[in-house]
Amino acid sequence: MAGNGTGHATRGTDGWWRRSVQAHVQTWRPYTLAHPALVGVAGACTAGGADRPGTLALAAGAPGLGWLAGHYLGDYFDRHLDAIAKPQRPIPSGRLLPEAALAGGVICAAGSALILAAANWRTLLLFALAMTGIVVYSRICKGRGISGNLVRGALTALAFVVGAMLAQPDPPWRVFVPALMFLLHDTSSNLVGTIRDVDGDRVCGYLSVPVRHGVDVAARFALALYAGAIAVGTVSAVLMPMAHRSGYTVLLVVAAGTGVAAFVPLLRRTRSVTRSVTGVAAPTETQAVALRAHKVLVVERLVLAAAVIAAGTGARTVLGLLAPVLMFSVVTQRAMRSRHELPPPSPVKPGTPGTQRKAYQP
């Protein structure tokens, strides 16, 4: 009997560890982690560090750890919103303690800060801005229209500039042109994410762009921002000095084509919603289309970052890096993304009126 009890206890402990590890991995969003790393590497390559593997490793690692910190801290600050809109996520489901998420965020942020302090202490100011942006985004700007989307875009631009400063303490002016491209691009993709989350944001009192103005306005605004990003990238291809202009141009065209594949079905869907219900509500199908569009943009932005890297290293070199990164993103999104973003439908008994969830004010 004692042996059986020990066996049950061991299996219970193993089950707890497995659930805990799964909760942490889900919080990491593995399908997003290559993006900040590639953006940091792109910054280093733009500033002349393409031939320094150690610098490139630091330029990937510091933004990557900062990104992880943002996921942990974002989920910690959003735990009340998620309890209403996305109860399946690790913290509201009870699989990850809020204190563990906070600790994870602090540890990852500290690791990023240590890398930056050792490599170039001047980057610590940008690190402080990024950490402040993470908190401001979750606590203030996320529920206040375009300001939240702009903060998210600015975090990616900061990752790019940090990568550049790890290669060259005083980066050249040309660094800020691709930084603007990444700012516009990630503002756009984050805005697409708010279309996916529009129902939950509305219930919880978050005044995002689609909640305020409708999903069609939000989709068209996101497309305009995306077009602006591609326009900046095109100007870079024409005006900026590049060691490998052809590789950059080809990958930029591939990224733009992929972006079109993301936006066309989204715009078709949001326009049909506007015609049928004047943009007041977004049915579940719209959220699913927005999620699919965002999945495509998660892949597309890897190609965009690779284009900037290719400008310094050549297409052949960057393709060897991009291929496994793209495969990893696609596979992990397919395995994890939908369950993390869309809550399971709540069963409603026949004849029972819908329940109104309590609004949460950020």
C-alpha positions in Angstrom: 0.0 0.0 0.0 2.8 2.4 0.9 4.4 1.7 -2.5 1.2 2.5 -4.3 0.9 5.7 -2.4 4.5 6.7 -3.3 3.7 5.9 -6.9 0.6 8.1 -6.9 2.6 10.9 -5.3 5.4 10.5 -7.9 2.9 10.6 -10.8 1.2 13.6 -9.3 4.5 15.4 -9.0 5.4 14.5 -12.5 2.1 15.8 -13.7 2.5 19.1 -11.9 5.9 19.6 -13.4 4.7 18.8 -16.9 1.8 21.2 -16.5 4.1 23.9 -15.2 6.6 23.5 -18.0 3.8 23.6 -20.6 2.4 26.7 -19.0 5.8 28.5 -19.2 6.3 27.4 -22.8 2.8 28.7 -23.7 3.7 32.0 -22.1 6.8 32.3 -24.2 4.8 32.0 -27.5 7.7 30.2 -29.1 6.5 31.1 -32.6 7.3 34.8 -31.9 10.7 34.4 -30.3 12.8 34.4 -33.5 11.3 37.8 -34.5 13.1 40.0 -31.9 16.3 37.9 -32.3 16.3 38.5 -36.1 15.4 42.2 -35.7 18.4 42.6 -33.3 20.7 40.8 -35.7 19.3 43.0 -38.5 20.3 46.1 -36.5 23.8 44.8 -35.9 24.2 43.9 -39.6 23.0 47.4 -40.6 25.6 49.0 -38.3 28.5 47.0 -39.8 28.6 43.9 -37.5 27.7 41.3 -40.1 31.1 39.6 -39.9 31.3 39.4 -36.1 29.5 36.2 -34.9 29.9 37.2 -31.2 28.2 40.5 -31.8 25.4 38.9 -33.7 24.8 36.4 -30.9 24.5 39.2 -28.4 22.3 41.2 -30.7 20.0 38.2 -30.9 20.1 37.2 -27.2 19.4 40.5 -25.6 16.2 41.4 -27.5 15.1 37.8 -27.3 15.3 37.8 -23.5 13.7 41.2 -23.4 10.8 39.8 -25.5 10.4 36.9 -23.1 10.3 39.4 -20.2 7.5 41.3 -22.1 5.5 38.1 -22.5 5.7 37.2 -18.8 5.0 40.8 -17.6 2.3 41.3 -20.1 0.5 38.2 -19.0 1.0 39.2 -15.4 -0.6 42.7 -15.9 -3.3 41.3 -18.2 -4.3 38.5 -15.9 -7.7 40.1 -14.9 -8.5 40.8 -18.6 -7.5 37.3 -19.6 -9.6 35.8 -16.8 -12.6 37.2 -18.6 -11.6 37.1 -22.3 -9.1 34.2 -22.4 -9.6 32.0 -19.4 -7.7 29.2 -21.0 -4.4 31.0 -20.7 -1.8 29.8 -18.2 -2.4 32.3 -15.4 -6.2 32.5 -15.3 -6.4 28.7 -15.8 -4.3 28.3 -12.6 -1.5 26.5 -14.4 0.9 29.4 -13.8 0.9 31.5 -10.6 1.0 35.3 -11.1 4.0 35.4 -8.9 5.8 32.9 -11.1 5.1 35.0 -14.2 6.3 38.2 -12.5 9.5 36.4 -11.4 10.0 35.0 -14.9 9.7 38.5 -16.3 12.2 40.0 -13.9 14.7 37.2 -14.4 14.5 37.5 -18.2 14.8 41.3 -18.0 17.8 41.1 -15.7 19.5 38.7 -18.2 18.9 41.1 -21.0 20.2 44.0 -19.0 23.4 42.1 -18.0 24.1 41.3 -21.7 23.6 45.0 -22.7 25.6 46.3 -19.7 28.6 44.1 -20.6 28.5 44.8 -24.3 27.6 48.6 -24.4 26.3 50.3 -21.3 24.7 53.0 -23.4 22.1 50.6 -24.5 20.7 50.4 -21.0 18.8 53.6 -21.6 17.0 51.9 -24.5 16.5 48.9 -22.3 14.9 51.1 -19.6 12.6 52.6 -22.3 11.6 49.2 -23.5 10.8 47.9 -20.0 8.8 51.1 -19.3 7.0 50.6 -22.6 6.0 47.1 -21.7 4.4 48.3 -18.4 2.8 51.4 -20.0 1.4 49.2 -22.8 -0.3 46.8 -20.4 -1.4 49.2 -17.8 -2.3 52.4 -19.7 -2.1 52.3 -23.5 -3.5 48.8 -24.5 -7.1 49.9 -23.9 -6.7 53.4 -25.4 -6.8 53.1 -29.1 -3.8 53.5 -31.4 -1.4 54.5 -28.7 -1.1 50.9 -27.5 -0.4 49.7 -31.0 2.3 52.4 -31.5 4.0 51.4 -28.2 4.2 47.8 -29.4 5.7 48.9 -32.7 8.2 51.1 -30.8 9.4 48.1 -28.8 10.5 46.4 -32.0 12.2 49.5 -33.3 14.1 49.7 -30.0 15.2 46.1 -30.5 16.6 47.0 -33.9 18.5 50.1 -32.6 19.8 48.1 -29.6 21.2 45.5 -32.1 22.9 48.3 -34.0 24.4 49.8 -30.9 25.9 46.4 -30.0 27.8 46.5 -33.3 28.6 50.2 -33.2 28.2 52.3 -30.1 27.3 55.4 -32.1 25.3 53.9 -35.0 25.1 55.7 -38.3 21.9 57.6 -39.4 20.9 54.9 -41.8 20.0 52.7 -38.8 16.9 54.7 -38.2 15.3 54.1 -41.6 14.8 50.4 -41.1 13.9 51.2 -37.5 11.0 53.2 -38.8 10.0 50.3 -41.1 9.8 48.0 -38.1 7.9 50.6 -36.1 5.2 50.9 -38.7 5.1 47.1 -39.4 4.7 46.0 -35.9 2.1 48.7 -35.1 0.2 47.3 -38.0 0.4 43.6 -36.9 -0.5 44.5 -33.4 -3.6 46.4 -34.7 -4.6 43.2 -36.6 -4.3 41.4 -33.2 -6.8 43.8 -31.7 -9.3 42.8 -34.4 -8.9 39.2 -33.3 -9.5 40.3 -29.7 -12.3 42.8 -30.3 -15.1 40.9 -28.5 -13.1 40.4 -25.4 -11.8 43.9 -25.4 -15.3 45.3 -25.8 -16.7 43.3 -22.9 -13.8 44.3 -20.7 -14.0 48.0 -21.5 -10.8 48.3 -23.6 -11.3 51.0 -26.2 -9.1 49.6 -28.9 -9.4 50.9 -32.5 -11.8 48.2 -33.7 -14.0 48.7 -30.5 -14.1 52.4 -31.1 -14.4 52.6 -34.9 -15.3 49.1 -36.1 -13.3 46.2 -37.5 -13.3 47.5 -41.1 -11.7 50.8 -40.1 -9.1 49.0 -38.0 -8.3 46.6 -40.9 -7.9 49.5 -43.4 -5.8 51.4 -40.9 -3.6 48.4 -40.3 -3.2 48.0 -44.1 -2.2 51.7 -44.4 0.5 51.2 -41.7 1.7 48.1 -43.4 1.9 49.8 -46.8 3.9 52.6 -45.1 6.4 50.0 -43.7 6.9 48.5 -47.2 7.2 52.0 -48.7 10.0 52.8 -46.2 11.6 49.5 -47.1 11.4 50.3 -50.8 13.0 53.7 -50.2 15.8 52.0 -48.3 16.4 49.7 -51.3 16.9 52.8 -53.5 18.7 55.2 -51.3 20.6 53.4 -48.5 24.1 52.0 -49.0 24.0 48.2 -49.1 26.6 45.5 -49.7 24.0 43.1 -51.1 21.1 45.1 -52.5 19.6 42.3 -54.7 19.1 39.9 -51.8 17.4 42.6 -49.7 15.1 43.6 -52.6 14.1 40.0 -53.4 13.2 39.2 -49.8 11.4 42.5 -49.4 9.2 41.6 -52.4 8.5 38.2 -50.9 7.6 39.8 -47.6 5.2 42.3 -49.3 3.5 39.5 -51.2 3.0 37.5 -48.0 1.6 40.6 -46.4 -1.0 40.9 -49.2 -1.9 37.3 -48.6 -2.6 38.2 -45.0 -4.7 41.4 -45.6 -6.8 40.5 -48.6 -9.1 37.9 -46.8 -9.1 40.1 -43.6 -10.4 43.1 -45.5 -13.0 41.0 -47.3 -14.3 39.7 -44.0 -14.3 43.0 -42.2 -16.1 44.8 -45.0 -18.8 42.1 -45.0 -19.2 42.6 -41.3 -19.6 46.3 -41.7 -22.2 45.9 -44.4 -24.2 43.5 -42.3 -24.0 45.0 -38.8 -22.5 48.5 -39.4 -19.3 47.4 -37.7 -20.8 47.3 -34.2 -20.0 43.6 -33.6 -17.4 41.2 -35.0 -18.6 37.6 -35.1 -16.4 34.7 -34.2 -15.6 34.1 -37.8 -14.1 37.5 -38.1 -11.8 36.8 -35.1 -10.8 33.5 -36.8 -9.9 35.4 -40.0 -8.0 38.0 -38.1 -6.1 35.3 -36.2 -5.2 33.6 -39.6 -4.0 37.0 -40.9 -1.9 37.6 -37.8 -0.4 34.1 -38.2 0.7 35.0 -41.7 2.2 38.3 -40.5 4.1 36.4 -37.8 5.8 34.5 -40.6 6.0 37.5 -43.0 7.9 39.6 -40.5 10.6 37.0 -40.2 11.2 37.4 -44.0 11.2 41.2 -43.6 13.9 41.0 -40.9 15.8 38.6 -43.0 15.7 41.1 -45.9 17.6 43.6 -43.7 20.1 41.0 -42.6 20.6 40.0 -46.3 21.6 43.6 -47.1 24.7 43.0 -45.0 25.4 39.3 -45.4 23.9 38.3 -48.8 20.8 36.2 -49.5 22.6 32.8 -49.5 23.8 33.3 -46.0 20.5 34.5 -44.6 18.4 31.8 -46.3 20.3 29.1 -44.4 19.1 30.9 -41.2 15.6 31.8 -42.4 14.5 28.4 -43.6 14.6 26.6 -40.1 13.3 29.7 -38.4 10.3 29.8 -40.7 9.6 26.1 -40.3 9.8 26.4 -36.5 7.4 29.3 -36.5 4.9 27.6 -38.7 5.0 24.3 -36.8 4.7 25.9 -33.3 1.9 28.2 -34.5 0.0 25.3 -35.9 0.4 23.3 -32.6 -0.2 26.1 -30.1 -1.6 29.4 -31.5 -5.3 28.9 -31.8 -5.8 27.4 -28.3 -3.7 30.2 -26.8 -5.6 33.1 -28.5 -9.2 31.9 -28.9 -11.1 30.6 -25.8 -13.2 27.5 -26.2 -16.9 28.3 -26.8 -19.0 28.4 -23.6 -21.8 25.9 -23.6 -25.2 27.5 -23.4 -28.3 25.5 -22.5 -31.2 25.8 -24.9 -33.6 28.5 -23.9 -31.1 30.1 -21.6 -30.4 33.8 -22.3 -26.8 34.8 -22.8 -24.9 35.9 -19.8 -23.1 39.3 -19.6 -19.6 39.1 -18.4 -18.5 41.8 -15.9 -16.5 44.5 -17.5 -12.9 45.1 -16.4 -11.6 48.6 -16.5 -7.8 48.8 -17.2 
